[in-house]
């Protein structure tokens, strides 16, 4: 069976997929220590995060969730306003 023939943008996309497939392991190793921004025509289009194990992915999602960030800021504001309980003032529950 002859190899498919690509032209124009289809050829560029095929070449990109081929290169990415060949170099994916290298890209992931590079992303192990830092996030890699993938761009298209100099505009960010994706974020590559490598070495996600155990709770890393869940932690990343939580830390980058705007809802979580808002909740943390609300809690900090409440504490600054004096609305909160210090941990040392919390009575331990009696054991049954």
C-alpha positions in Angstrom: 0.0 0.0 0.0 1.5 3.4 -1.0 2.2 6.0 1.8 -0.4 8.7 2.0 0.3 12.0 0.3 -0.2 15.2 2.1 -0.1 18.8 0.9 -0.3 22.3 2.6 -1.7 22.4 6.1 -2.3 18.6 6.1 1.4 18.0 5.4 2.4 20.3 8.2 0.0 18.6 10.7 1.2 15.2 9.6 4.9 16.3 10.1 4.1 17.7 13.5 2.3 14.6 14.7 5.2 12.5 13.4 7.8 14.7 15.2 5.7 14.8 18.4 5.4 11.1 18.4 9.1 10.6 17.9 10.0 13.2 20.6 7.2 12.7 23.1 9.4 10.9 25.6 12.0 13.7 25.4 9.3 16.4 25.8 7.8 14.6 28.8 11.2 14.2 30.5 11.8 17.9 29.9 8.4 18.6 31.5 9.3 16.6 34.6 10.9 19.6 36.3 8.8 22.4 34.8 5.7 23.1 32.8 6.3 23.5 29.0 4.0 25.9 27.1 3.2 24.6 23.6 2.5 27.4 21.1 1.1 27.7 17.6 2.1 30.7 15.6 3.7 32.1 18.7 0.4 31.9 20.7 0.1 29.6 23.7 -2.2 26.7 22.9 -1.4 24.0 25.5 0.5 23.2 28.7 2.6 20.1 29.0 3.0 18.7 32.5 5.3 15.7 33.0 5.8 13.1 35.7 2.4 13.2 37.3 2.3 10.5 39.9 0.3 9.7 43.0 -1.5 12.8 44.2 0.4 15.2 41.9 -2.3 15.5 39.3 -5.1 16.0 41.9 -2.9 18.6 43.7 -2.3 20.4 40.4 -6.0 20.5 39.6 -6.9 21.8 43.0 -4.2 24.4 43.2 -5.1 25.7 39.7 -8.9 25.7 40.2 -10.2 29.3 40.4 -13.0 28.2 42.7 -10.5 26.8 45.1 -8.4 29.9 44.9 -11.5 32.1 45.7 -12.4 29.9 48.7 -8.9 30.1 50.1 -8.9 33.9 49.7 -12.3 34.1 51.4 -11.0 32.0 54.3 -7.9 34.2 54.6 -10.0 37.3 54.6 -12.2 35.9 57.4 -9.1 35.2 59.5 -7.8 38.7 58.9 -11.1 40.1 60.1 -10.9 38.0 63.3 -13.5 35.5 62.3 -11.9 32.1 63.0 -10.9 29.8 65.7 -7.2 29.1 66.6 -6.3 25.4 66.4 -5.0 25.5 70.0 -8.5 26.7 71.1 -10.3 23.7 69.6 -11.4 21.2 72.2 -10.6 17.6 71.2 -13.7 15.4 70.9 -14.0 12.8 73.8 -13.2 9.3 72.7 -16.1 6.9 73.0 
